[in-house]
Amino acid sequence: MRTVPTPTIATTALFASLCALCVACEASTATHRRTFSSPLMRTDTTLLRSIPFTFQVRIPPAVQVDSSAQHVVEGASYSPMFHTWMFRKPPVEGDTDVHWQRIVINAVQGLKISDSIWNTLAATAIKSMLDQTPHGAEIVESDVRWRADVAEYRVGIHDAVRGEFINQRCLGSQVGRPRTVVVCVYTAAPTAEALKPVRESLALISQRSATPGR
C-alpha cells in the first residue's frame, strides 16, 4: 500500500506565505464573512467555477469531493479571504490507498504580488513539496512567469520511493478585480500526466463572466 502525504500538509507552507504577504485585506466584517467564508460556485458535469475568487477549473467526473478533508480545512479556516477545495479519485477495486490521485485547489485574495514575490511563492511551494519527502525527490518542473496581468508558475517533483508525482500550477492577477487573486491547483498522482488536464484547465475569469446569469 502506498503512503502518500496529505496535500493539506504539503500546502501549509505555501498558505503561510500567502497569508504573510496579504497586506491589503480589509477587516473581516459580517458582510465579508457572508460573501467569502462559503464561496459561491457553480458546477456542471466537470466545471467548478468560483464567483468570489473569479476562476474556473475542470474536475474529471471520476473525481469526487473529499468530504472528510473538506470538513477539516473549512473548520480550520481563519480568514474570509481564502478558501480550499479538496478532491480525490476513489480507489479502484483492490486498491486500499484512499489518498491516491488527489486534487487541492487553494484561492486567496488581497495579496500584494510582484516579480520578486511571485518567484518567492514558487520557491516556497517547491521547498514545501521537497520537505515532505525526506528520503529525497527529483524536481521535474520549475517554470515561473511574471506578467503584471496574469502571473503563472508551475512546479513539480517526482517521489520515486512513494511512486508519485506532485505538481502545482498557480495563476495570479489583479486586472479587472477589486483585489488581487491567486489560485493554485495541486495534484498528486502516479504519473505527471494523470491529472495534467486539471492543472491546465485552471483559468482566471472576469467578475462579469463569473456573475450568475452572465
N, C-alpha and C positions, 0 to 999 in steps of 0.2 A: 504494500500500500504506500502510495506517495504521500509525503508530508509537505504540504505547501503552506508558506506563511500567509496569514490572513492579510489581505490587502489594506485593511484599515491601519495595521501596524506599519506597513511599508509606506503609507502616505502621511503618517503623522508628522514627520519632519517637514514635508512639503507644506502641510497645512500650517505648521508653526511658523514657517517663513512667510506664508501668505498673510497670516494674522498680524505678525510683527510689522509687516510693511503696509498694513491697512491704515493709512494716515488721513483718509478723507471720509471716514464713516461717520454718519450722523448718529445722534443719540438714539437708543433703541426705544422709541416711543411706542405706545399701544398701536398706533396706526401702522408703524413699520412692522411690528410683530404680526399683525394681521396680513400684511402684504407679503412678507418674506419667510416667516417661520415654516409655513407649509406651502412651498412654491406651487403655483398652479401649473398644470401641464396637460397637454392633450396627447393622447396616444391612439394610434390605429394598429394595424397588424404588426408593424415593425418600427414605427416612428415615435420617438419620445421628443416632445417639444416643450421647453420650459418658457413660460411667458415672462416672469420677472428677470430671469437670467439670460434671456434672448439667445438661446442656442437650440439646436436640434441634433439628434443622433439616431441612427437606425440600430435597433436591437434585433438579433436573429429570433425568429419565432420559437426556436427550441430553448432559448434562454429565458429564465423566469426571475422575477423579483426575489431576492434573498430576504424573506420576511424577518427572520430572526436577526440577521445582521443589520437590516434597515432599522429595526426597532432599537438596537443598541446605539447606532450612530445618531438617531434622532433624539434619543434620551440624553445623549452626551452633548448635544448641540448647545453652544453658549453664545451664539451670535446670529442675529436675523439676516446677516449679510452673506452667509454661505450655506450651502446645502450639499448633501451627499446622497447619491442613488447607488444601491447595491444590487447586483445581479449575479446569477450563477447558472451554469448549464447542469441540469440534473444528471447524475451519473447513469451510464448505461448499465444494463443488467450484468451483474458480476463485478462491477467497479464500486468499491466501498468508499472511495475518496470523494466526499461531497464538496470539497473545495476546488476540484479540478475544473478549469475553464471558468474564470471569474471576471466580472467587469465592474469597475468602480468609476463613477462619474462625480467629480468634485467641481463645484462652481462657487466663485467668491466675487463679491462686488466691492468697489471702493478702494482698490489698490492703486498706489502710485507706481506705475511701471515706466521703465526707461530701458535703454540698451543694456546698461550695466546690471540693473536689477533683473532683467529678463535672463541674462546669462547666469546670474546667481541662482535664480529659481531652477534653471535647467541643471546646474551643477549640484544643487541640493537634492533634486529629485533622483539623479543617478547615484549620488552618495547614499541616499536612503535605501535604494534597492540593493546596493553592494553591502551595506551594513547588515542587511537581513540574510546575507549568505556568507557567514564567517569562514566557511570552508572554501570560499573562492568562487568567482563567476567571471565570465567574459563579457566585456562591453561590446555589443553588436550594433548599436545605433546611438549616434550622438550628433544631432543636427539642430543648430539654433539659428533662427532667422528673425531679426528685429526689423519691424516696419512700424511706423507710427500709427498706421490704420489698423493692421492686423498682424500681431506678432505671433510666431509659432516656434515650438521646439518639439523634437522627437528624441526620446532616449529609450534605450533598451538593453537588457542583459540576458545572457544565457547561463542558467544554473545547470550545469551538466550533472551534478550529483542528484538533484531533485528531478532532473529531466523536464525543465520548464523554461519558457521564455517569458520574461516580464517586460512589458513595453508601456510607454506612456506618450501620449500626444496632447499638447496644450495649445490653446489659442487665447489671445488677449487683445482687447480693444476698448477704446472709449468713444470712437467715432459713432455719432448718431445715438449716443446713450448719455443719460444724465450723470452716470458714474461708470468707471472702468469695470469691465467684467473679464474674469479669467476662468476658463473652463478646461478641465483636464479629463481625458479618458485613459484609465489604467486597465490593462488586461494581463491576465496570467493564463497561459495555455501551453500544451505540449509542443507546439511549433509557433514560429513567429508569424506564420501566415494564417493560423487558425482564426484569430479574431481581428486580423488586419482590416477587413471591411468595416468593422465597427469603428476603429480609430479613424479610418479615412472618411467615414461619413460625418464626423463631427464638423459642424458649421455654425458660425455665428450668424444670427438673423437680425434684421432690423426690428425695432419695437413695433413698428407698424405691421409688419408681416406676422409678428408674434401675438398680436391682439386678436382675441376670439372674433370670428366673423370676417376677418380681413383676408 
